[in-house]
Amino acid sequence: MAIYHFTLKNISRSEGRSAVAAAAYRSGEKMRNIYDGVTHDYTKKGWIEYTEIMLPENAPEKYRDRSTL
């Protein structure tokens, strides 16, 4: 039997964290934060096996870009 577990963590700018940095880390991608101009590059992480952005059919194409989300 599978056991479901969900953990939620706030990402607060006042604590020096960034949602863009967190998204780049989890996806293993290179993303630029337009708020402060910092580029977060996690492309060298070797353990990312699969990433996907799931959108409804009527969603704008620009949302397929992770940094836009």
Predicted model as a PDB file, atoms N, CA, C, CB and O in Angstrom, pLDDT in the B-factor column:
MODEL        1                                                                  
ATOM      1  N   MET A   1       0.830  -1.163   0.000  1.00 79.00           N  
ATOM      2  CA  MET A   1       0.000   0.000   0.000  1.00 79.00           C  
ATOM      3  C   MET A   1       0.891   1.248   0.000  1.00 79.00           C  
ATOM      4  CB  MET A   1      -0.954  -0.014   1.208  1.00 79.00           C  
ATOM      5  O   MET A   1       1.857   1.329   0.759  1.00 79.00           O  
ATOM      6  N   ALA A   2       0.562   2.206  -0.846  1.00 84.00           N  
ATOM      7  CA  ALA A   2       1.309   3.458  -0.914  1.00 84.00           C  
ATOM      8  C   ALA A   2       0.851   4.404   0.187  1.00 84.00           C  
ATOM      9  CB  ALA A   2       1.142   4.120  -2.293  1.00 84.00           C  
ATOM     10  O   ALA A   2      -0.329   4.464   0.530  1.00 84.00           O  
ATOM     11  N   ILE A   3       1.799   5.127   0.720  1.00 90.00           N  
ATOM     12  CA  ILE A   3       1.494   6.122   1.752  1.00 90.00           C  
ATOM     13  C   ILE A   3       1.838   7.481   1.177  1.00 90.00           C  
ATOM     14  CB  ILE A   3       2.285   5.848   3.091  1.00 90.00           C  
ATOM     15  O   ILE A   3       2.966   7.715   0.741  1.00 90.00           O  
ATOM     16  N   TYR A   4       0.865   8.373   1.177  1.00 88.00           N  
ATOM     17  CA  TYR A   4       1.048   9.699   0.611  1.00 88.00           C  
ATOM     18  C   TYR A   4       1.624  10.637   1.651  1.00 88.00           C  
ATOM     19  CB  TYR A   4      -0.272  10.245   0.072  1.00 88.00           C  
ATOM     20  O   TYR A   4       1.210  10.615   2.810  1.00 88.00           O  
ATOM     21  N   HIS A   5       2.576  11.461   1.244  1.00 88.00           N  
ATOM     22  CA  HIS A   5       3.172  12.456   2.131  1.00 88.00           C  
ATOM     23  C   HIS A   5       3.333  13.753   1.363  1.00 88.00           C  
ATOM     24  CB  HIS A   5       4.539  11.969   2.693  1.00 88.00           C  
ATOM     25  O   HIS A   5       3.808  13.743   0.227  1.00 88.00           O  
ATOM     26  N   PHE A   6       2.950  14.859   1.957  1.00 87.00           N  
ATOM     27  CA  PHE A   6       3.067  16.168   1.334  1.00 87.00           C  
ATOM     28  C   PHE A   6       3.760  17.119   2.298  1.00 87.00           C  
ATOM     29  CB  PHE A   6       1.678  16.714   0.924  1.00 87.00           C  
ATOM     30  O   PHE A   6       3.384  17.214   3.466  1.00 87.00           O  
ATOM     31  N   THR A   7       4.771  17.822   1.805  1.00 87.00           N  
ATOM     32  CA  THR A   7       5.478  18.807   2.611  1.00 87.00           C  
ATOM     33  C   THR A   7       5.431  20.139   1.891  1.00 87.00           C  
ATOM     34  CB  THR A   7       6.944  18.372   2.881  1.00 87.00           C  
ATOM     35  O   THR A   7       5.684  20.208   0.688  1.00 87.00           O  
ATOM     36  N   LEU A   8       5.113  21.178   2.606  1.00 84.00           N  
ATOM     37  CA  LEU A   8       5.028  22.513   2.048  1.00 84.00           C  
ATOM     38  C   LEU A   8       6.038  23.402   2.747  1.00 84.00           C  
ATOM     39  CB  LEU A   8       3.602  23.085   2.183  1.00 84.00           C  
ATOM     40  O   LEU A   8       6.101  23.421   3.977  1.00 84.00           O  
ATOM     41  N   LYS A   9       6.834  24.144   1.972  1.00 84.00           N  
ATOM     42  CA  LYS A   9       7.803  25.065   2.548  1.00 84.00           C  
ATOM     43  C   LYS A   9       7.632  26.426   1.889  1.00 84.00           C  
ATOM     44  CB  LYS A   9       9.256  24.537   2.371  1.00 84.00           C  
ATOM     45  O   LYS A   9       7.556  26.525   0.664  1.00 84.00           O  
ATOM     46  N   ASN A  10       7.572  27.472   2.703  1.00 87.00           N  
ATOM     47  CA  ASN A  10       7.493  28.824   2.179  1.00 87.00           C  
ATOM     48  C   ASN A  10       8.860  29.278   1.696  1.00 87.00           C  
ATOM     49  CB  ASN A  10       6.952  29.786   3.241  1.00 87.00           C  
ATOM     50  O   ASN A  10       9.879  28.966   2.312  1.00 87.00           O  
ATOM     51  N   ILE A  11       8.880  30.005   0.607  1.00 85.00           N  
ATOM     52  CA  ILE A  11      10.114  30.577   0.093  1.00 85.00           C  
ATOM     53  C   ILE A  11       9.985  32.081   0.268  1.00 85.00           C  
ATOM     54  CB  ILE A  11      10.377  30.177  -1.418  1.00 85.00           C  
ATOM     55  O   ILE A  11       9.236  32.733  -0.459  1.00 85.00           O  
ATOM     56  N   SER A  12      10.708  32.626   1.224  1.00 83.00           N  
ATOM     57  CA  SER A  12      10.569  34.026   1.599  1.00 83.00           C  
ATOM     58  C   SER A  12      11.769  34.837   1.123  1.00 83.00           C  
ATOM     59  CB  SER A  12      10.407  34.160   3.116  1.00 83.00           C  
ATOM     60  O   SER A  12      12.915  34.502   1.421  1.00 83.00           O  
ATOM     61  N   ARG A  13      11.495  35.901   0.383  1.00 79.00           N  
ATOM     62  CA  ARG A  13      12.548  36.787  -0.095  1.00 79.00           C  
ATOM     63  C   ARG A  13      13.265  37.469   1.064  1.00 79.00           C  
ATOM     64  CB  ARG A  13      11.971  37.831  -1.041  1.00 79.00           C  
ATOM     65  O   ARG A  13      14.460  37.753   0.977  1.00 79.00           O  
ATOM     66  N   SER A  14      12.543  37.731   2.140  1.00 78.00           N  
ATOM     67  CA  SER A  14      13.155  38.413   3.285  1.00 78.00           C  
ATOM     68  C   SER A  14      14.221  37.544   3.960  1.00 78.00           C  
ATOM     69  CB  SER A  14      12.078  38.798   4.305  1.00 78.00           C  
ATOM     70  O   SER A  14      15.079  38.057   4.677  1.00 78.00           O  
ATOM     71  N   GLU A  15      14.165  36.245   3.730  1.00 82.00           N  
ATOM     72  CA  GLU A  15      15.178  35.339   4.273  1.00 82.00           C  
ATOM     73  C   GLU A  15      16.294  35.071   3.272  1.00 82.00           C  
ATOM     74  CB  GLU A  15      14.537  34.025   4.692  1.00 82.00           C  
ATOM     75  O   GLU A  15      17.159  34.229   3.514  1.00 82.00           O  
ATOM     76  N   GLY A  16      16.275  35.790   2.140  1.00 78.00           N  
ATOM     77  CA  GLY A  16      17.324  35.640   1.139  1.00 78.00           C  
ATOM     78  C   GLY A  16      17.105  34.495   0.173  1.00 78.00           C  
ATOM     79  O   GLY A  16      18.031  34.107  -0.539  1.00 78.00           O  
ATOM     80  N   ARG A  17      15.897  33.942   0.133  1.00 85.00           N  
ATOM     81  CA  ARG A  17      15.602  32.825  -0.761  1.00 85.00           C  
ATOM     82  C   ARG A  17      14.890  33.331  -2.003  1.00 85.00           C  
ATOM     83  CB  ARG A  17      14.748  31.760  -0.047  1.00 85.00           C  
ATOM     84  O   ARG A  17      14.388  34.455  -2.023  1.00 85.00           O  
ATOM     85  N   SER A  18      14.846  32.501  -3.037  1.00 88.00           N  
ATOM     86  CA  SER A  18      14.230  32.889  -4.293  1.00 88.00           C  
ATOM     87  C   SER A  18      13.448  31.711  -4.867  1.00 88.00           C  
ATOM     88  CB  SER A  18      15.295  33.380  -5.296  1.00 88.00           C  
ATOM     89  O   SER A  18      13.940  30.583  -4.890  1.00 88.00           O  
ATOM     90  N   ALA A  19      12.229  31.978  -5.328  1.00 88.00           N  
ATOM     91  CA  ALA A  19      11.423  30.933  -5.956  1.00 88.00           C  
ATOM     92  C   ALA A  19      12.067  30.477  -7.261  1.00 88.00           C  
ATOM     93  CB  ALA A  19       9.989  31.434  -6.214  1.00 88.00           C  
ATOM     94  O   ALA A  19      11.965  29.307  -7.629  1.00 88.00           O  
ATOM     95  N   VAL A  20      12.726  31.391  -7.960  1.00 89.00           N  
ATOM     96  CA  VAL A  20      13.404  31.039  -9.209  1.00 89.00           C  
ATOM     97  C   VAL A  20      14.573  30.104  -8.923  1.00 89.00           C  
ATOM     98  CB  VAL A  20      13.897  32.309  -9.943  1.00 89.00           C  
ATOM     99  O   VAL A  20      14.772  29.124  -9.642  1.00 89.00           O  
ATOM    100  N   ALA A  21      15.340  30.394  -7.887  1.00 90.00           N  
ATOM    101  CA  ALA A  21      16.459  29.524  -7.514  1.00 90.00           C  
ATOM    102  C   ALA A  21      15.968  28.142  -7.112  1.00 90.00           C  
ATOM    103  CB  ALA A  21      17.264  30.146  -6.369  1.00 90.00           C  
ATOM    104  O   ALA A  21      16.578  27.134  -7.469  1.00 90.00           O  
ATOM    105  N   ALA A  22      14.868  28.092  -6.370  1.00 89.00           N  
ATOM    106  CA  ALA A  22      14.311  26.808  -5.956  1.00 89.00           C  
ATOM    107  C   ALA A  22      13.827  26.008  -7.154  1.00 89.00           C  
ATOM    108  CB  ALA A  22      13.166  27.016  -4.971  1.00 89.00           C  
ATOM    109  O   ALA A  22      14.037  24.796  -7.211  1.00 89.00           O  
ATOM    110  N   ALA A  23      13.181  26.667  -8.117  1.00 88.00           N  
ATOM    111  CA  ALA A  23      12.702  25.982  -9.322  1.00 88.00           C  
ATOM    112  C   ALA A  23      13.878  25.488 -10.166  1.00 88.00           C  
ATOM    113  CB  ALA A  23      11.805  26.921 -10.157  1.00 88.00           C  
ATOM    114  O   ALA A  23      13.834  24.382 -10.705  1.00 88.00           O  
ATOM    115  N   ALA A  24      14.918  26.296 -10.279  1.00 91.00           N  
ATOM    116  CA  ALA A  24      16.099  25.886 -11.043  1.00 91.00           C  
ATOM    117  C   ALA A  24      16.782  24.687 -10.392  1.00 91.00           C  
ATOM    118  CB  ALA A  24      17.090  27.053 -11.168  1.00 91.00           C  
ATOM    119  O   ALA A  24      17.228  23.773 -11.086  1.00 91.00           O  
ATOM    120  N   TYR A  25      16.865  24.688  -9.082  1.00 90.00           N  
ATOM    121  CA  TYR A  25      17.489  23.579  -8.358  1.00 90.00           C  
ATOM    122  C   TYR A  25      16.708  22.285  -8.536  1.00 90.00           C  
ATOM    123  CB  TYR A  25      17.607  23.913  -6.875  1.00 90.00           C  
ATOM    124  O   TYR A  25      17.286  21.233  -8.805  1.00 90.00           O  
ATOM    125  N   ARG A  26      15.396  22.369  -8.385  1.00 88.00           N  
ATOM    126  CA  ARG A  26      14.572  21.160  -8.473  1.00 88.00           C  
ATOM    127  C   ARG A  26      14.510  20.602  -9.884  1.00 88.00           C  
ATOM    128  CB  ARG A  26      13.171  21.450  -7.985  1.00 88.00           C  
ATOM    129  O   ARG A  26      14.365  19.392 -10.061  1.00 88.00           O  
ATOM    130  N   SER A  27      14.618  21.461 -10.894  1.00 89.00           N  
ATOM    131  CA  SER A  27      14.530  20.996 -12.278  1.00 89.00           C  
ATOM    132  C   SER A  27      15.890  20.748 -12.909  1.00 89.00           C  
ATOM    133  CB  SER A  27      13.773  21.996 -13.105  1.00 89.00           C  
ATOM    134  O   SER A  27      15.970  20.146 -13.979  1.00 89.00           O  
ATOM    135  N   GLY A  28      16.959  21.199 -12.267  1.00 91.00           N  
ATOM    136  CA  GLY A  28      18.300  21.024 -12.823  1.00 91.00           C  
ATOM    137  C   GLY A  28      18.526  21.870 -14.060  1.00 91.00           C  
ATOM    138  O   GLY A  28      19.218  21.446 -14.986  1.00 91.00           O  
ATOM    139  N   GLU A  29      17.952  23.057 -14.084  1.00 90.00           N  
ATOM    140  CA  GLU A  29      18.058  23.941 -15.245  1.00 90.00           C  
ATOM    141  C   GLU A  29      18.801  25.222 -14.892  1.00 90.00           C  
ATOM    142  CB  GLU A  29      16.668  24.276 -15.792  1.00 90.00           C  
ATOM    143  O   GLU A  29      19.113  25.489 -13.732  1.00 90.00           O  
ATOM    144  N   LYS A  30      19.073  26.000 -15.927  1.00 92.00           N  
ATOM    145  CA  LYS A  30      19.670  27.320 -15.762  1.00 92.00           C  
ATOM    146  C   LYS A  30      18.565  28.346 -15.955  1.00 92.00           C  
ATOM    147  CB  LYS A  30      20.853  27.554 -16.770  1.00 92.00           C  
ATOM    148  O   LYS A  30      17.922  28.388 -17.004  1.00 92.00           O  
ATOM    149  N   MET A  31      18.345  29.178 -14.933  1.00 92.00           N  
ATOM    150  CA  MET A  31      17.274  30.163 -14.981  1.00 92.00           C  
ATOM    151  C   MET A  31      17.788  31.505 -14.484  1.00 92.00           C  
ATOM    152  CB  MET A  31      16.065  29.702 -14.146  1.00 92.00           C  
ATOM    153  O   MET A  31      18.617  31.572 -13.576  1.00 92.00           O  
ATOM    154  N   ARG A  32      17.283  32.572 -15.093  1.00 92.00           N  
ATOM    155  CA  ARG A  32      17.660  33.926 -14.683  1.00 92.00           C  
ATOM    156  C   ARG A  32      16.488  34.567 -13.956  1.00 92.00           C  
ATOM    157  CB  ARG A  32      18.087  34.789 -15.909  1.00 92.00           C  
ATOM    158  O   ARG A  32      15.358  34.559 -14.444  1.00 92.00           O  
ATOM    159  N   ASN A  33      16.772  35.117 -12.788  1.00 89.00           N  
ATOM    160  CA  ASN A  33      15.771  35.802 -11.989  1.00 89.00           C  
ATOM    161  C   ASN A  33      15.694  37.253 -12.467  1.00 89.00           C  
ATOM    162  CB  ASN A  33      16.111  35.720 -10.460  1.00 89.00           C  
ATOM    163  O   ASN A  33      16.650  38.008 -12.293  1.00 89.00           O  
ATOM    164  N   ILE A  34      14.578  37.648 -13.062  1.00 87.00           N  
ATOM    165  CA  ILE A  34      14.473  39.008 -13.592  1.00 87.00           C  
ATOM    166  C   ILE A  34      14.306  40.039 -12.473  1.00 87.00           C  
ATOM    167  CB  ILE A  34      13.298  39.103 -14.567  1.00 87.00           C  
ATOM    168  O   ILE A  34      14.513  41.229 -12.709  1.00 87.00           O  
ATOM    169  N   TYR A  35      13.943  39.618 -11.281  1.00 86.00           N  
ATOM    170  CA  TYR A  35      13.776  40.535 -10.152  1.00 86.00           C  
ATOM    171  C   TYR A  35      15.111  41.141  -9.723  1.00 86.00           C  
ATOM    172  CB  TYR A  35      13.129  39.810  -8.971  1.00 86.00           C  
ATOM    173  O   TYR A  35      15.210  42.353  -9.536  1.00 86.00           O  
ATOM    174  N   ASP A  36      16.137  40.301  -9.567  1.00 86.00           N  
ATOM    175  CA  ASP A  36      17.432  40.800  -9.106  1.00 86.00           C  
ATOM    176  C   ASP A  36      18.568  40.555 -10.094  1.00 86.00           C  
ATOM    177  CB  ASP A  36      17.776  40.164  -7.794  1.00 86.00           C  
ATOM    178  O   ASP A  36      19.708  40.938  -9.827  1.00 86.00           O  
ATOM    179  N   GLY A  37      18.276  39.923 -11.235  1.00 90.00           N  
ATOM    180  CA  GLY A  37      19.284  39.720 -12.272  1.00 90.00           C  
ATOM    181  C   GLY A  37      20.249  38.579 -12.037  1.00 90.00           C  
ATOM    182  O   GLY A  37      21.205  38.424 -12.797  1.00 90.00           O  
ATOM    183  N   VAL A  38      20.033  37.782 -11.019  1.00 91.00           N  
ATOM    184  CA  VAL A  38      20.923  36.668 -10.694  1.00 91.00           C  
ATOM    185  C   VAL A  38      20.560  35.459 -11.549  1.00 91.00           C  
ATOM    186  CB  VAL A  38      20.840  36.314  -9.183  1.00 91.00           C  
ATOM    187  O   VAL A  38      19.384  35.141 -11.721  1.00 91.00           O  
ATOM    188  N   THR A  39      21.582  34.786 -12.084  1.00 93.00           N  
ATOM    189  CA  THR A  39      21.384  33.566 -12.852  1.00 93.00           C  
ATOM    190  C   THR A  39      21.705  32.368 -11.968  1.00 93.00           C  
ATOM    191  CB  THR A  39      22.263  33.563 -14.134  1.00 93.00           C  
ATOM    192  O   THR A  39      22.765  32.305 -11.345  1.00 93.00           O  
ATOM    193  N   HIS A  40      20.784  31.430 -11.924  1.00 92.00           N  
ATOM    194  CA  HIS A  40      20.948  30.212 -11.124  1.00 92.00           C  
ATOM    195  C   HIS A  40      21.158  29.056 -12.079  1.00 92.00           C  
ATOM    196  CB  HIS A  40      19.710  29.958 -10.192  1.00 92.00           C  
ATOM    197  O   HIS A  40      20.277  28.736 -12.878  1.00 92.00           O  
ATOM    198  N   ASP A  41      22.321  28.427 -12.000  1.00 93.00           N  
ATOM    199  CA  ASP A  41      22.681  27.355 -12.928  1.00 93.00           C  
ATOM    200  C   ASP A  41      22.886  26.051 -12.163  1.00 93.00           C  
ATOM    201  CB  ASP A  41      23.957  27.724 -13.724  1.00 93.00           C  
ATOM    202  O   ASP A  41      23.849  25.898 -11.411  1.00 93.00           O  
ATOM    203  N   TYR A  42      21.961  25.117 -12.371  1.00 91.00           N  
ATOM    204  CA  TYR A  42      22.053  23.797 -11.743  1.00 91.00           C  
ATOM    205  C   TYR A  42      22.061  22.703 -12.813  1.00 91.00           C  
ATOM    206  CB  TYR A  42      20.878  23.580 -10.755  1.00 91.00           C  
ATOM    207  O   TYR A  42      21.583  21.594 -12.576  1.00 91.00           O  
ATOM    208  N   THR A  43      22.604  23.022 -13.987  1.00 90.00           N  
ATOM    209  CA  THR A  43      22.618  22.062 -15.089  1.00 90.00           C  
ATOM    210  C   THR A  43      23.593  20.913 -14.852  1.00 90.00           C  
ATOM    211  CB  THR A  43      22.970  22.767 -16.379  1.00 90.00           C  
ATOM    212  O   THR A  43      23.501  19.893 -15.534  1.00 90.00           O  
ATOM    213  N   LYS A  44      24.512  21.044 -13.916  1.00 91.00           N  
ATOM    214  CA  LYS A  44      25.497  19.986 -13.666  1.00 91.00           C  
ATOM    215  C   LYS A  44      25.013  18.940 -12.666  1.00 91.00           C  
ATOM    216  CB  LYS A  44      26.783  20.595 -13.165  1.00 91.00           C  
ATOM    217  O   LYS A  44      25.731  17.987 -12.367  1.00 91.00           O  
ATOM    218  N   LYS A  45      23.794  19.116 -12.149  1.00 84.00           N  
ATOM    219  CA  LYS A  45      23.245  18.102 -11.244  1.00 84.00           C  
ATOM    220  C   LYS A  45      22.985  16.839 -12.046  1.00 84.00           C  
ATOM    221  CB  LYS A  45      21.935  18.602 -10.547  1.00 84.00           C  
ATOM    222  O   LYS A  45      22.284  16.876 -13.057  1.00 84.00           O  
ATOM    223  N   GLY A  46      23.536  15.740 -11.608  1.00 81.00           N  
ATOM    224  CA  GLY A  46      23.415  14.509 -12.366  1.00 81.00           C  
ATOM    225  C   GLY A  46      22.226  13.638 -11.997  1.00 81.00           C  
ATOM    226  O   GLY A  46      21.941  12.670 -12.703  1.00 81.00           O  
ATOM    227  N   TRP A  47      21.528  13.947 -10.922  1.00 84.00           N  
ATOM    228  CA  TRP A  47      20.485  13.035 -10.478  1.00 84.00           C  
ATOM    229  C   TRP A  47      19.082  13.437 -10.911  1.00 84.00           C  
ATOM    230  CB  TRP A  47      20.526  12.925  -9.002  1.00 84.00           C  
ATOM    231  O   TRP A  47      18.113  12.804 -10.492  1.00 84.00           O  
ATOM    232  N   ILE A  48      18.945  14.460 -11.730  1.00 84.00           N  
ATOM    233  CA  ILE A  48      17.625  14.830 -12.256  1.00 84.00           C  
ATOM    234  C   ILE A  48      17.317  13.910 -13.435  1.00 84.00           C  
ATOM    235  CB  ILE A  48      17.577  16.350 -12.691  1.00 84.00           C  
ATOM    236  O   ILE A  48      18.012  13.946 -14.450  1.00 84.00           O  
ATOM    237  N   GLU A  49      16.291  13.097 -13.304  1.00 86.00           N  
ATOM    238  CA  GLU A  49      15.956  12.146 -14.353  1.00 86.00           C  
ATOM    239  C   GLU A  49      14.844  12.629 -15.271  1.00 86.00           C  
ATOM    240  CB  GLU A  49      15.562  10.842 -13.742  1.00 86.00           C  
ATOM    241  O   GLU A  49      14.837  12.308 -16.459  1.00 86.00           O  
ATOM    242  N   TYR A  50      13.901  13.402 -14.730  1.00 88.00           N  
ATOM    243  CA  TYR A  50      12.747  13.778 -15.540  1.00 88.00           C  
ATOM    244  C   TYR A  50      12.111  15.046 -14.982  1.00 88.00           C  
ATOM    245  CB  TYR A  50      11.716  12.632 -15.589  1.00 88.00           C  
ATOM    246  O   TYR A  50      11.915  15.165 -13.773  1.00 88.00           O  
ATOM    247  N   THR A  51      11.791  15.981 -15.851  1.00 87.00           N  
ATOM    248  CA  THR A  51      11.017  17.161 -15.465  1.00 87.00           C  
ATOM    249  C   THR A  51       9.927  17.384 -16.504  1.00 87.00           C  
ATOM    250  CB  THR A  51      11.931  18.424 -15.332  1.00 87.00           C  
ATOM    251  O   THR A  51      10.091  17.052 -17.678  1.00 87.00           O  
ATOM    252  N   GLU A  52       8.829  17.943 -16.061  1.00 88.00           N  
ATOM    253  CA  GLU A  52       7.716  18.187 -16.972  1.00 88.00           C  
ATOM    254  C   GLU A  52       6.875  19.333 -16.439  1.00 88.00           C  
ATOM    255  CB  GLU A  52       6.854  16.914 -17.154  1.00 88.00           C  
ATOM    256  O   GLU A  52       6.707  19.482 -15.228  1.00 88.00           O  
ATOM    257  N   ILE A  53       6.353  20.134 -17.342  1.00 88.00           N  
ATOM    258  CA  ILE A  53       5.384  21.163 -16.988  1.00 88.00           C  
ATOM    259  C   ILE A  53       4.063  20.734 -17.591  1.00 88.00           C  
ATOM    260  CB  ILE A  53       5.821  22.591 -17.496  1.00 88.00           C  
ATOM    261  O   ILE A  53       3.931  20.627 -18.810  1.00 88.00           O  
ATOM    262  N   MET A  54       3.086  20.488 -16.733  1.00 90.00           N  
ATOM    263  CA  MET A  54       1.770  20.059 -17.200  1.00 90.00           C  
ATOM    264  C   MET A  54       0.824  21.254 -17.180  1.00 90.00           C  
ATOM    265  CB  MET A  54       1.214  18.895 -16.323  1.00 90.00           C  
ATOM    266  O   MET A  54       0.628  21.885 -16.140  1.00 90.00           O  
ATOM    267  N   LEU A  55       0.245  21.558 -18.326  1.00 91.00           N  
ATOM    268  CA  LEU A  55      -0.661  22.692 -18.457  1.00 91.00           C  
ATOM    269  C   LEU A  55      -1.963  22.250 -19.093  1.00 91.00           C  
ATOM    270  CB  LEU A  55      -0.018  23.812 -19.281  1.00 91.00           C  
ATOM    271  O   LEU A  55      -1.990  21.262 -19.827  1.00 91.00           O  
ATOM    272  N   PRO A  56      -3.046  22.970 -18.822  1.00 92.00           N  
ATOM    273  CA  PRO A  56      -4.281  22.680 -19.537  1.00 92.00           C  
ATOM    274  C   PRO A  56      -4.145  23.052 -21.009  1.00 92.00           C  
ATOM    275  CB  PRO A  56      -5.460  23.430 -18.902  1.00 92.00           C  
ATOM    276  O   PRO A  56      -3.267  23.833 -21.376  1.00 92.00           O  
ATOM    277  N   GLU A  57      -5.006  22.500 -21.846  1.00 92.00           N  
ATOM    278  CA  GLU A  57      -4.908  22.707 -23.287  1.00 92.00           C  
ATOM    279  C   GLU A  57      -5.023  24.174 -23.683  1.00 92.00           C  
ATOM    280  CB  GLU A  57      -5.975  21.911 -23.990  1.00 92.00           C  
ATOM    281  O   GLU A  57      -4.401  24.592 -24.660  1.00 92.00           O  
ATOM    282  N   ASN A  58      -5.796  24.961 -22.956  1.00 94.00           N  
ATOM    283  CA  ASN A  58      -6.009  26.346 -23.338  1.00 94.00           C  
ATOM    284  C   ASN A  58      -5.020  27.320 -22.697  1.00 94.00           C  
ATOM    285  CB  ASN A  58      -7.397  26.747 -22.982  1.00 94.00           C  
ATOM    286  O   ASN A  58      -5.206  28.532 -22.805  1.00 94.00           O  
ATOM    287  N   ALA A  59      -3.984  26.825 -22.040  1.00 91.00           N  
ATOM    288  CA  ALA A  59      -2.983  27.691 -21.419  1.00 91.00           C  
ATOM    289  C   ALA A  59      -2.098  28.330 -22.486  1.00 91.00           C  
ATOM    290  CB  ALA A  59      -2.124  26.895 -20.415  1.00 91.00           C  
ATOM    291  O   ALA A  59      -1.795  27.695 -23.496  1.00 91.00           O  
ATOM    292  N   PRO A  60      -1.678  29.582 -22.274  1.00 92.00           N  
ATOM    293  CA  PRO A  60      -0.785  30.235 -23.237  1.00 92.00           C  
ATOM    294  C   PRO A  60       0.548  29.490 -23.361  1.00 92.00           C  
ATOM    295  CB  PRO A  60      -0.534  31.692 -22.823  1.00 92.00           C  
ATOM    296  O   PRO A  60       1.036  28.912 -22.391  1.00 92.00           O  
ATOM    297  N   GLU A  61       1.119  29.510 -24.543  1.00 88.00           N  
ATOM    298  CA  GLU A  61       2.380  28.803 -24.805  1.00 88.00           C  
ATOM    299  C   GLU A  61       3.532  29.346 -23.967  1.00 88.00           C  
ATOM    300  CB  GLU A  61       2.735  28.898 -26.280  1.00 88.00           C  
ATOM    301  O   GLU A  61       4.470  28.610 -23.658  1.00 88.00           O  
ATOM    302  N   LYS A  62       3.474  30.626 -23.595  1.00 89.00           N  
ATOM    303  CA  LYS A  62       4.581  31.209 -22.825  1.00 89.00           C  
ATOM    304  C   LYS A  62       4.746  30.537 -21.463  1.00 89.00           C  
ATOM    305  CB  LYS A  62       4.357  32.708 -22.635  1.00 89.00           C  
ATOM    306  O   LYS A  62       5.819  30.623 -20.866  1.00 89.00           O  
ATOM    307  N   TYR A  63       3.716  29.876 -20.966  1.00 89.00           N  
ATOM    308  CA  TYR A  63       3.807  29.204 -19.674  1.00 89.00           C  
ATOM    309  C   TYR A  63       4.533  27.867 -19.752  1.00 89.00           C  
ATOM    310  CB  TYR A  63       2.430  28.994 -19.110  1.00 89.00           C  
ATOM    311  O   TYR A  63       4.759  27.241 -18.716  1.00 89.00           O  
ATOM    312  N   ARG A  64       4.900  27.419 -20.922  1.00 87.00           N  
ATOM    313  CA  ARG A  64       5.697  26.190 -21.053  1.00 87.00           C  
ATOM    314  C   ARG A  64       7.147  26.428 -20.638  1.00 87.00           C  
ATOM    315  CB  ARG A  64       5.645  25.667 -22.502  1.00 87.00           C  
ATOM    316  O   ARG A  64       7.911  25.481 -20.455  1.00 87.00           O  
ATOM    317  N   ASP A  65       7.517  27.689 -20.491  1.00 84.00           N  
ATOM    318  CA  ASP A  65       8.854  28.069 -20.033  1.00 84.00           C  
ATOM    319  C   ASP A  65       8.844  28.145 -18.505  1.00 84.00           C  
ATOM    320  CB  ASP A  65       9.300  29.438 -20.660  1.00 84.00           C  
ATOM    321  O   ASP A  65       8.078  28.914 -17.924  1.00 84.00           O  
ATOM    322  N   ARG A  66       9.680  27.360 -17.866  1.00 83.00           N  
ATOM    323  CA  ARG A  66       9.687  27.264 -16.401  1.00 83.00           C  
ATOM    324  C   ARG A  66      10.021  28.605 -15.746  1.00 83.00           C  
ATOM    325  CB  ARG A  66      10.693  26.202 -15.947  1.00 83.00           C  
ATOM    326  O   ARG A  66       9.466  28.920 -14.693  1.00 83.00           O  
ATOM    327  N   SER A  67      10.891  29.383 -16.328  1.00 77.00           N  
ATOM    328  CA  SER A  67      11.259  30.665 -15.716  1.00 77.00           C  
ATOM    329  C   SER A  67      10.113  31.674 -15.771  1.00 77.00           C  
ATOM    330  CB  SER A  67      12.488  31.244 -16.412  1.00 77.00           C  
ATOM    331  O   SER A  67      10.047  32.576 -14.935  1.00 77.00           O  
ATOM    332  N   THR A  68       9.222  31.536 -16.732  1.00 79.00           N  
ATOM    333  CA  THR A  68       8.042  32.411 -16.798  1.00 79.00           C  
ATOM    334  C   THR A  68       7.082  32.058 -15.675  1.00 79.00           C  
ATOM    335  CB  THR A  68       7.333  32.291 -18.174  1.00 79.00           C  
ATOM    336  O   THR A  68       6.486  32.945 -15.063  1.00 79.00           O  
ATOM    337  N   LEU A  69       6.931  30.791 -15.406  1.00 76.00           N  
ATOM    338  CA  LEU A  69       6.036  30.379 -14.328  1.00 76.00           C  
ATOM    339  C   LEU A  69       6.545  30.896 -13.000  1.00 76.00           C  
ATOM    340  CB  LEU A  69       5.896  28.852 -14.286  1.00 76.00           C  
ATOM    341  O   LEU A  69       5.926  30.653 -11.964  1.00 76.00           O  
TER     342      LEU A  69                                                      
ENDMDL                                                                          
END                                                                             
